[in-house]
Amino acid sequence: MAKCPTCRKEVETPNKEWKLGKIQIKQYECCGKKFREYVKMI
Ligand SMILES: [Zn+2]
């Protein structure tokens, strides 16, 4: 879950998700904009 930087709404489901080494990247879309959340995997 990530907060939209534009409207502050919480977006539950990422529309794209992938791994880059030890980092998991989740891409969300809201307000016609895309924003990403980076999750470090331990
Ligand atoms: Zn939004």
N, CA, C, O and the ligand as a Tripos MOL2 file, in Angstrom:
@<TRIPOS>MOLECULE
protein
  169   167    43     0     0
PROTEIN
NO_CHARGES

@<TRIPOS>ATOM
      1 N           0.8360   -1.1970    0.0000 N.3       1 MET1
      2 CA          0.0000    0.0000    0.0000 C.3       1 MET1
      3 C           0.8780    1.2570    0.0000 C.2       1 MET1
      4 O           1.8640    1.3360    0.7340 O.2       1 MET1
      5 N           0.5150    2.2200   -0.8160 N.am      2 ALA2
      6 CA          1.2940    3.4570   -0.8720 C.3       2 ALA2
      7 C           0.3540    4.6450   -0.9980 C.2       2 ALA2
      8 O          -0.7720    4.5310   -1.4810 O.2       2 ALA2
      9 N           0.8540    5.7840   -0.5510 N.am      3 LYS3
     10 CA          0.0370    6.9890   -0.6220 C.3       3 LYS3
     11 C           0.3200    7.7410   -1.9080 C.2       3 LYS3
     12 O           1.4730    7.9310   -2.2950 O.2       3 LYS3
     13 N          -0.7370    8.1590   -2.5540 N.am      4 CYS4
     14 CA         -0.6020    8.9790   -3.7520 C.3       4 CYS4
     15 C          -0.0450   10.3500   -3.3520 C.2       4 CYS4
     16 O          -0.6020   11.0060   -2.4710 O.2       4 CYS4
     17 N           1.0420   10.7880   -3.9870 N.am      5 PRO5
     18 CA          1.6180   12.0930   -3.6370 C.3       5 PRO5
     19 C           0.7290   13.2670   -4.0390 C.2       5 PRO5
     20 O           0.9300   14.3870   -3.5710 O.2       5 PRO5
     21 N          -0.2320   13.0200   -4.8860 N.am      6 THR6
     22 CA         -1.0920   14.1030   -5.3590 C.3       6 THR6
     23 C          -2.3380   14.2630   -4.4890 C.2       6 THR6
     24 O          -2.6190   15.3580   -4.0000 O.2       6 THR6
     25 N          -3.0860   13.1730   -4.2950 N.am      7 CYS7
     26 CA         -4.3490   13.2880   -3.5650 C.3       7 CYS7
     27 C          -4.2970   12.6640   -2.1670 C.2       7 CYS7
     28 O          -5.2740   12.7220   -1.4200 O.2       7 CYS7
     29 N          -3.1500   12.0680   -1.8170 N.am      8 ARG8
     30 CA         -2.9600   11.5060   -0.4710 C.3       8 ARG8
     31 C          -3.8140   10.2720   -0.1980 C.2       8 ARG8
     32 O          -3.8960    9.7940    0.9340 O.2       8 ARG8
     33 N          -4.4270    9.7810   -1.2210 N.am      9 LYS9
     34 CA         -5.2390    8.5880   -1.0610 C.3       9 LYS9
     35 C          -4.3260    7.3690   -1.0390 C.2       9 LYS9
     36 O          -3.2790    7.3450   -1.6860 O.2       9 LYS9
     37 N          -4.7420    6.3640   -0.2850 N.am     10 GLU10
     38 CA         -3.9370    5.1610   -0.2380 C.3      10 GLU10
     39 C          -4.3470    4.2050   -1.3510 C.2      10 GLU10
     40 O          -5.5120    3.8290   -1.4790 O.2      10 GLU10
     41 N          -3.3730    3.8330   -2.1360 N.am     11 VAL11
     42 CA         -3.6200    2.9160   -3.2430 C.3      11 VAL11
     43 C          -3.1810    1.5290   -2.7990 C.2      11 VAL11
     44 O          -2.0260    1.3160   -2.4300 O.2      11 VAL11
     45 N          -4.1170    0.5950   -2.8390 N.am     12 GLU12
     46 CA         -3.8450   -0.7150   -2.2790 C.3      12 GLU12
     47 C          -3.0430   -1.6190   -3.2060 C.2      12 GLU12
     48 O          -2.0770   -2.2570   -2.7880 O.2      12 GLU12
     49 N          -3.4480   -1.6650   -4.4510 N.am     13 THR13
     50 CA         -2.8440   -2.6320   -5.3480 C.3      13 THR13
     51 C          -1.9000   -1.9700   -6.3370 C.2      13 THR13
     52 O          -2.2990   -1.0690   -7.0760 O.2      13 THR13
     53 N          -0.6610   -2.4090   -6.3540 N.am     14 PRO14
     54 CA          0.2520   -1.8900   -7.3720 C.3      14 PRO14
     55 C          -0.1210   -2.4350   -8.7470 C.2      14 PRO14
     56 O          -0.5480   -3.5840   -8.8660 O.2      14 PRO14
     57 N           0.0380   -1.6210   -9.7780 N.am     15 ASN15
     58 CA         -0.3040   -2.1340  -11.1040 C.3      15 ASN15
     59 C           0.9050   -2.7730  -11.7790 C.2      15 ASN15
     60 O           0.8100   -3.3550  -12.8600 O.2      15 ASN15
     61 N           2.0360   -2.6450  -11.1080 N.am     16 LYS16
     62 CA          3.2280   -3.3270  -11.5940 C.3      16 LYS16
     63 C           4.1600   -3.5700  -10.4160 C.2      16 LYS16
     64 O           4.2400   -2.7610   -9.4910 O.2      16 LYS16
     65 N           4.8450   -4.6710  -10.4630 N.am     17 GLU17
     66 CA          5.6940   -5.0570   -9.3390 C.3      17 GLU17
     67 C           6.8570   -5.8840   -9.8560 C.2      17 GLU17
     68 O           6.6630   -6.8560  -10.5860 O.2      17 GLU17
     69 N           8.0760   -5.4940   -9.4720 N.am     18 TRP18
     70 CA          9.2120   -6.2870   -9.9120 C.3      18 TRP18
     71 C          10.3580   -6.1710   -8.9190 C.2      18 TRP18
     72 O          10.3530   -5.3350   -8.0160 O.2      18 TRP18
     73 N          11.3380   -7.0410   -9.1210 N.am     19 LYS19
     74 CA         12.4720   -7.0630   -8.2050 C.3      19 LYS19
     75 C          13.7230   -6.5760   -8.9120 C.2      19 LYS19
     76 O          13.9590   -6.8730  -10.0830 O.2      19 LYS19
     77 N          14.5140   -5.8230   -8.1690 N.am     20 LEU20
     78 CA         15.7880   -5.3670   -8.6920 C.3      20 LEU20
     79 C          16.8370   -5.6730   -7.6300 C.2      20 LEU20
     80 O          17.0300   -4.9040   -6.6890 O.2      20 LEU20
     81 N          17.5000   -6.7900   -7.7940 N.am     21 GLY21
     82 CA         18.4350   -7.2260   -6.7650 C.3      21 GLY21
     83 C          17.6870   -7.5060   -5.4790 C.2      21 GLY21
     84 O          16.8060   -8.3650   -5.4340 O.2      21 GLY21
     85 N          18.0460   -6.7670   -4.4210 N.am     22 LYS22
     86 CA         17.3860   -6.9920   -3.1360 C.3      22 LYS22
     87 C          16.2840   -5.9800   -2.8810 C.2      22 LYS22
     88 O          15.7600   -5.8830   -1.7710 O.2      22 LYS22
     89 N          15.9440   -5.2390   -3.8970 N.am     23 ILE23
     90 CA         14.9050   -4.2320   -3.7300 C.3      23 ILE23
     91 C          13.6770   -4.6240   -4.5450 C.2      23 ILE23
     92 O          13.7650   -4.9870   -5.7180 O.2      23 ILE23
     93 N          12.5470   -4.5370   -3.8870 N.am     24 GLN24
     94 CA         11.2950   -4.8050   -4.5690 C.3      24 GLN24
     95 C          10.6540   -3.4710   -4.9260 C.2      24 GLN24
     96 O          10.4640   -2.6090   -4.0670 O.2      24 GLN24
     97 N          10.3310   -3.3170   -6.1780 N.am     25 ILE25
     98 CA          9.7580   -2.0630   -6.6410 C.3      25 ILE25
     99 C           8.2820   -2.2810   -6.9660 C.2      25 ILE25
    100 O           7.9030   -3.1900   -7.7050 O.2      25 ILE25
    101 N           7.4730   -1.4090   -6.3840 N.am     26 LYS26
    102 CA          6.0380   -1.4760   -6.6510 C.3      26 LYS26
    103 C           5.6150   -0.1760   -7.3110 C.2      26 LYS26
    104 O           5.8720    0.9160   -6.8040 O.2      26 LYS26
    105 N           4.9750   -0.3180   -8.4270 N.am     27 GLN27
    106 CA          4.5210    0.8780   -9.1320 C.3      27 GLN27
    107 C           3.0120    1.0070   -9.0280 C.2      27 GLN27
    108 O           2.2600    0.0920   -9.3620 O.2      27 GLN27
    109 N           2.6000    2.1600   -8.5600 N.am     28 TYR28
    110 CA          1.1710    2.4290   -8.4030 C.3      28 TYR28
    111 C           0.7460    3.5120   -9.3820 C.2      28 TYR28
    112 O           1.5660    4.2750   -9.8930 O.2      28 TYR28
    113 N          -0.5250    3.5560   -9.6230 N.am     29 GLU29
    114 CA         -1.0350    4.5870  -10.5010 C.3      29 GLU29
    115 C          -2.2660    5.2280   -9.8790 C.2      29 GLU29
    116 O          -3.2080    4.5400   -9.4860 O.2      29 GLU29
    117 N          -2.2470    6.5530   -9.7940 N.am     30 CYS30
    118 CA         -3.3840    7.3050   -9.2770 C.3      30 CYS30
    119 C          -3.3170    8.7140   -9.8470 C.2      30 CYS30
    120 O          -2.2270    9.2070  -10.1380 O.2      30 CYS30
    121 N          -4.4300    9.3520  -10.0060 N.am     31 CYS31
    122 CA         -4.5200   10.7150  -10.5550 C.3      31 CYS31
    123 C          -3.8370   10.8080  -11.9160 C.2      31 CYS31
    124 O          -3.3360   11.8710  -12.2830 O.2      31 CYS31
    125 N          -3.8100    9.7290  -12.6550 N.am     32 GLY32
    126 CA         -3.1600    9.7270  -13.9550 C.3      32 GLY32
    127 C          -1.6500    9.7830  -13.8790 C.2      32 GLY32
    128 O          -0.9670    9.9920  -14.8810 O.2      32 GLY32
    129 N          -1.1280    9.5880  -12.6460 N.am     33 LYS33
    130 CA          0.3220    9.6210  -12.4770 C.3      33 LYS33
    131 C           0.8110    8.3120  -11.9050 C.2      33 LYS33
    132 O           0.0870    7.5930  -11.2170 O.2      33 LYS33
    133 N           2.0550    8.0260  -12.2090 N.am     34 LYS34
    134 CA          2.6570    6.8140  -11.6760 C.3      34 LYS34
    135 C           3.6490    7.1810  -10.5890 C.2      34 LYS34
    136 O           4.4140    8.1360  -10.7220 O.2      34 LYS34
    137 N           3.6270    6.4250   -9.5320 N.am     35 PHE35
    138 CA          4.6220    6.6260   -8.4960 C.3      35 PHE35
    139 C           5.0660    5.2770   -7.9630 C.2      35 PHE35
    140 O           4.3460    4.2840   -8.0630 O.2      35 PHE35
    141 N           6.2590    5.2560   -7.3960 N.am     36 ARG36
    142 CA          6.8430    3.9880   -7.0140 C.3      36 ARG36
    143 C           7.1430    3.9210   -5.5350 C.2      36 ARG36
    144 O           7.3630    4.9250   -4.8570 O.2      36 ARG36
    145 N           7.1400    2.6950   -5.0740 N.am     37 GLU37
    146 CA          7.5090    2.4330   -3.6980 C.3      37 GLU37
    147 C           8.6310    1.3910   -3.7100 C.2      37 GLU37
    148 O           8.5430    0.3770   -4.4030 O.2      37 GLU37
    149 N           9.6790    1.6540   -2.9370 N.am     38 TYR38
    150 CA         10.8020    0.7370   -2.9050 C.3      38 TYR38
    151 C          10.8360    0.0210   -1.5750 C.2      38 TYR38
    152 O          10.8160    0.6430   -0.5130 O.2      38 TYR38
    153 N          10.8860   -1.2840   -1.6490 N.am     39 VAL39
    154 CA         10.9200   -2.0730   -0.4300 C.3      39 VAL39
    155 C          12.2000   -2.8870   -0.4020 C.2      39 VAL39
    156 O          12.4650   -3.6970   -1.2910 O.2      39 VAL39
    157 N          12.9860   -2.6550    0.6370 N.am     40 LYS40
    158 CA         14.2310   -3.4000    0.7870 C.3      40 LYS40
    159 C          13.9280   -4.7620    1.3690 C.2      40 LYS40
    160 O          13.2290   -4.8840    2.3740 O.2      40 LYS40
    161 N          14.4540   -5.7680    0.7370 N.am     41 MET41
    162 CA         14.2270   -7.1070    1.2310 C.3      41 MET41
    163 C          15.4140   -7.5250    2.0790 C.2      41 MET41
    164 O          16.5740   -7.3410    1.7100 O.2      41 MET41
    165 N          15.0820   -8.0930    3.2260 N.am     42 ILE42
    166 CA         16.1590   -8.4910    4.1390 C.3      42 ILE42
    167 C          16.4130   -9.9840    3.9870 C.2      42 ILE42
    168 O          17.2820  -10.5350    4.6640 O.2      42 ILE42
    169 ZN         -4.3230   10.2340   -6.4120 Zn       43 ZN43
@<TRIPOS>BOND
     1     1     2 1
     2     2     3 1
     3     3     4 2
     4     3     5 am
     5     5     6 1
     6     6     7 1
     7     7     8 2
     8     7     9 am
     9     9    10 1
    10    10    11 1
    11    11    12 2
    12    11    13 am
    13    13    14 1
    14    14    15 1
    15    15    16 2
    16    15    17 am
    17    17    18 1
    18    18    19 1
    19    19    20 2
    20    19    21 am
    21    21    22 1
    22    22    23 1
    23    23    24 2
    24    23    25 am
    25    25    26 1
    26    26    27 1
    27    27    28 2
    28    27    29 am
    29    29    30 1
    30    30    31 1
    31    31    32 2
    32    31    33 am
    33    33    34 1
    34    34    35 1
    35    35    36 2
    36    35    37 am
    37    37    38 1
    38    38    39 1
    39    39    40 2
    40    39    41 am
    41    41    42 1
    42    42    43 1
    43    43    44 2
    44    43    45 am
    45    45    46 1
    46    46    47 1
    47    47    48 2
    48    47    49 am
    49    49    50 1
    50    50    51 1
    51    51    52 2
    52    51    53 am
    53    53    54 1
    54    54    55 1
    55    55    56 2
    56    55    57 am
    57    57    58 1
    58    58    59 1
    59    59    60 2
    60    59    61 am
    61    61    62 1
    62    62    63 1
    63    63    64 2
    64    63    65 am
    65    65    66 1
    66    66    67 1
    67    67    68 2
    68    67    69 am
    69    69    70 1
    70    70    71 1
    71    71    72 2
    72    71    73 am
    73    73    74 1
    74    74    75 1
    75    75    76 2
    76    75    77 am
    77    77    78 1
    78    78    79 1
    79    79    80 2
    80    79    81 am
    81    81    82 1
    82    82    83 1
    83    83    84 2
    84    83    85 am
    85    85    86 1
    86    86    87 1
    87    87    88 2
    88    87    89 am
    89    89    90 1
    90    90    91 1
    91    91    92 2
    92    91    93 am
    93    93    94 1
    94    94    95 1
    95    95    96 2
    96    95    97 am
    97    97    98 1
    98    98    99 1
    99    99   100 2
   100    99   101 am
   101   101   102 1
   102   102   103 1
   103   103   104 2
   104   103   105 am
   105   105   106 1
   106   106   107 1
   107   107   108 2
   108   107   109 am
   109   109   110 1
   110   110   111 1
   111   111   112 2
   112   111   113 am
   113   113   114 1
   114   114   115 1
   115   115   116 2
   116   115   117 am
   117   117   118 1
   118   118   119 1
   119   119   120 2
   120   119   121 am
   121   121   122 1
   122   122   123 1
   123   123   124 2
   124   123   125 am
   125   125   126 1
   126   126   127 1
   127   127   128 2
   128   127   129 am
   129   129   130 1
   130   130   131 1
   131   131   132 2
   132   131   133 am
   133   133   134 1
   134   134   135 1
   135   135   136 2
   136   135   137 am
   137   137   138 1
   138   138   139 1
   139   139   140 2
   140   139   141 am
   141   141   142 1
   142   142   143 1
   143   143   144 2
   144   143   145 am
   145   145   146 1
   146   146   147 1
   147   147   148 2
   148   147   149 am
   149   149   150 1
   150   150   151 1
   151   151   152 2
   152   151   153 am
   153   153   154 1
   154   154   155 1
   155   155   156 2
   156   155   157 am
   157   157   158 1
   158   158   159 1
   159   159   160 2
   160   159   161 am
   161   161   162 1
   162   162   163 1
   163   163   164 2
   164   163   165 am
   165   165   166 1
   166   166   167 1
   167   167   168 2
@<TRIPOS>SUBSTRUCTURE
     1 MET1         2 RESIDUE 1 A MET
     2 ALA2         6 RESIDUE 1 A ALA
     3 LYS3        10 RESIDUE 1 A LYS
     4 CYS4        14 RESIDUE 1 A CYS
     5 PRO5        18 RESIDUE 1 A PRO
     6 THR6        22 RESIDUE 1 A THR
     7 CYS7        26 RESIDUE 1 A CYS
     8 ARG8        30 RESIDUE 1 A ARG
     9 LYS9        34 RESIDUE 1 A LYS
    10 GLU10       38 RESIDUE 1 A GLU
    11 VAL11       42 RESIDUE 1 A VAL
    12 GLU12       46 RESIDUE 1 A GLU
    13 THR13       50 RESIDUE 1 A THR
    14 PRO14       54 RESIDUE 1 A PRO
    15 ASN15       58 RESIDUE 1 A ASN
    16 LYS16       62 RESIDUE 1 A LYS
    17 GLU17       66 RESIDUE 1 A GLU
    18 TRP18       70 RESIDUE 1 A TRP
    19 LYS19       74 RESIDUE 1 A LYS
    20 LEU20       78 RESIDUE 1 A LEU
    21 GLY21       82 RESIDUE 1 A GLY
    22 LYS22       86 RESIDUE 1 A LYS
    23 ILE23       90 RESIDUE 1 A ILE
    24 GLN24       94 RESIDUE 1 A GLN
    25 ILE25       98 RESIDUE 1 A ILE
    26 LYS26      102 RESIDUE 1 A LYS
    27 GLN27      106 RESIDUE 1 A GLN
    28 TYR28      110 RESIDUE 1 A TYR
    29 GLU29      114 RESIDUE 1 A GLU
    30 CYS30      118 RESIDUE 1 A CYS
    31 CYS31      122 RESIDUE 1 A CYS
    32 GLY32      126 RESIDUE 1 A GLY
    33 LYS33      130 RESIDUE 1 A LYS
    34 LYS34      134 RESIDUE 1 A LYS
    35 PHE35      138 RESIDUE 1 A PHE
    36 ARG36      142 RESIDUE 1 A ARG
    37 GLU37      146 RESIDUE 1 A GLU
    38 TYR38      150 RESIDUE 1 A TYR
    39 VAL39      154 RESIDUE 1 A VAL
    40 LYS40      158 RESIDUE 1 A LYS
    41 MET41      162 RESIDUE 1 A MET
    42 ILE42      166 RESIDUE 1 A ILE
    43 ZN43       169 GROUP 0 **** ****
